[in-house]
Amino acid sequence: MNSKKRIPIIGLIAIAVVAAVFAAVTGCTKPAESEEVVIYVSEDQVFSEPILKDFEEETGIKVKAVYDTEETKSTGVMNRLIAEKDNPQADVYWANEPIRAELLKGKGISASYFSPNAEGIADIFKDPDGYWTGFSARARVFVVHKDVEDAPESVKAYVDPAWKEKGVIANPLYGTTTSEVAALFTLWGDEDATAFMEAMKENGTGIATSNGESSDLVAAREYDFSLVDSDDAVNRIRQGKDIKMVYPDQGEDEIGCMIVPNAVVFIEGAPHPDNAKILMDYLLSEETERKLAFADCAQIPLHAGVDKPDELKAIEDIKAMEVNYAEVAKKLDEIQPYLKEWVGY
Amino acid sequence: MAKRAILASVVIVLIVVGLLPAVYMTLKSVLVNGGISLEYYYEALATERIWLLIEHSVILSSVTTLLATVIGLGLGILLGKTDLPFRKPFTVLFTIPLLVPPYITAISWFNILGREGLVFRFFGPGTAQITTDWLFGLPGCILVLFSTFLPIVMLLTIAFLKTVDPRLEEAGRLFARWPYVIRRITIPSIYHGVLLGAMLVFLITMGELGVPTFLRFDVFPVESFVQFSAFYNFGAGTAAAIPLVVITFLFLVLERVFLREKTQILRPVPDGEKQLTIPLGFFRIPLFMLVGLFALLIVIAPFLVLLLQSLSVTAYAEAITKAGDSMLRSLSYAAIGATALTLIGFFCGYLIHNRAFPLWRSIDSMTIFLFALPATVIGIGLVSLWNHPLTGFIYATPAIIIFGYIAQFTAVNSRITATSLARIPTSMDEAAVVSGAGWFRRLTRITVPIARRGIAAGWIIAYILCLRDMGISMMVYPPGYDTLPVRTFTLMANGTTELIAALCIIMILATLVPLILLGAIFKLKPLAKYV
């Protein structure tokens, strides 16, 4: 074999060796245990990463993160947490709603931790056994097109013939819409909630792939209103879109508006338990809540008195739906086959 | 002895890295509440919706394949056999969509036809609504997947045109014009190669989930996806993926019956005999303009819009800050993965080509089975099998990503090697045996040097596959060590349009620049010849 013929093969092997050395330097070297913490994150990376960077700068503890993608596009970190149960890699899970945290509790994947920074947060937003703690919440609100004069004020607008074919909702198989539907099942009972869902369908409610898309459909006046997360609404209001935000069911006899806090979870058998607790305390601090309120995700602080942008109501000014998230998680599991059928899967 | 030991080692690696995770997941799909049950399989096939999804998948795959085959064949002939101006730049241009993840192409089209895209700016909301409705659904999926996979048929056509005996065409030209010769001699001569391309397009489109999900057209892979993402049910998710594997195997059987032997006996004509070139004459310039217009619509327009959207120093600065590390990691993982795949794929292809073991057909089927299996199934299988304290040196490091690449993509390098080896006359090996050369000496002195360009081309194809992979990487990357496609995807949730566009352009450059450099260094012949 002449040397010219050898060049490609030798060259390719050389590239692999260089790449392997690079990967070894960047990927395989592990800092000492005390210097790092591993977190799996379901909150959008654009919002969560700056918080974690600040944590690194302030504490000197290196954060290694695995981020989720939008739920409808990925199987995400929940599957990893479940598959890794017997040998956990994560120390902390930052869930973007408490239902997943309850699911992990049920599967024995999380452990109890009561953070001192959780003291000012209302009990309804915390697991009584310490398996998750809520912070920085979204509210489930209506986005209504600006030209709609009498905006709907209750989720029951979806079944009101006056709003026939004017409402849209994100696919209830995923995310916060699933949680809200499950919450309604726990509040109203299976029979009434099923009747509500069927009436919703008969009333010509549109189904979108996500809350973001629902909001855009309303902004484009393809529908008059949609139940979405407050961050989707605030985002589009800041972009100057023709929508307004309405907190539903705020009347005295009404069920209130569902609040969906982020939830921080301590993982059972966490490899770096001490750093995990430092990170959890940091996430549950008032300062983190303030940052998340002023970020584009515009999340509502759960500590009273924390600074917030004007578009948001303070948590104490919102009539919150009184739900037990553990019951919601259990109900969600029960109604998944029905929801699958309802959506048409 | 050395031959058997090396080949056996490769088979063992494939079984451990690829088959065991798949078997583990399959077991999960039949173990329900502690007993053996086919409940998940009944559930997966019991609803009417499943058959609707299968129908959607078959329609999408069939139309995409038909368009890619007809237009790919025409383009392949124009670029591979005529005197059309700028044939090589056109070939590179049409190949670009194949080099990037299809969801990036989908985003590009969304930026043109979407509700607030280019059409909206130039033609107003009414027209934008029509194009949006058109994009989100079957037509949009066909557009994106057709433009992505068109190069497969085009490149295979160009490659197989080199195998047509010019004497036959010359004989035909004695009594007929070129169109007749193409119809009656050229196309029938490359018929099996084109069908091979069509089959590849059909199979890849059948397994595609990202584009149909983005463009809201429900296809069959969504069923498995829902089981994983909404129900966290690993067993049901695996059961729902099995029909895809069955369809793949049906195609594999068809390939074995109708194509395999015939495609492998095709040989490039000896160097002395030059391929005939079709003079386009009067049609040269009109056809050039037609191909140019087609390139403008299918390739240039979407990627130009992406480029224009990204043209902001801030966007690139933010993209480099947020994803610079991920890009470097992606490049190194892809280089390592491609080398591992080339090595394992070479021996696997050698084994299949030479039928070195009695079970060679099973090994071929195993690699195809793994290629067809959804990345989620392989990913969760890898997590379940390798996440133990004793194997932390693999699971907690990027090695697990390389394992994933090997599990999913070995079939590609194996097939490329088998095709490359089929071009080497057996007489050369036989002559070396007679003169007393051992297996390893024959391999390193005869087989590898002759097949070297095919091996190098296989490395490049593996590099592209690894670099653009998201399914496997997303499921197994160690905390803090994500890849560029994964980071792009995770930043898409609420990231700015400029940032996402800049990340997509970086992704395209990260694929193209190393390939151009390698091509310049090694002076590789066009990849098409070895696909």
Interface residues (C-beta under 8 A of the other chain):
Chain A: M1 K5 R6 I7 P8 I9 G11 L12 I13 I15 A16 V18 A19 A20 F22 A23 T26 G27 C28 K30 V38 I39 Y40 D44 Q45 V46 F47 E49 K62 V63 K64 A65 V66 Y67 D68 T69 E70 E71 T72 K73 S74 T75 G76 M78 N79 R80 I82 A83 E84 D86 N87 Q89 A90 L103 L173 Y174 T178 T209 D216 A220 N235 D296 C297 Q336 K340 G344 Y345
Chain B: T47 R49 R115 P125 G210 T213 F214 R216 E223 F225 V226 F228 S229 A230 F231 Y232 F234 K322 D325 L328 R329 L331 S332 Y333 A334 A335 I336 A338 T339 A340 T342 T376 I380 V383 S384 N387 H388 P389 G392 Y395 A396 T397 P398 A399 T444 R445 V448 P449 R452 R453 I455 A456 W459 M474 M475 Y477 P478 P479 G480 Y481 D482 R487 F489 T490 L491 M492 A493 N494 G495 L518 I521 F522 L524
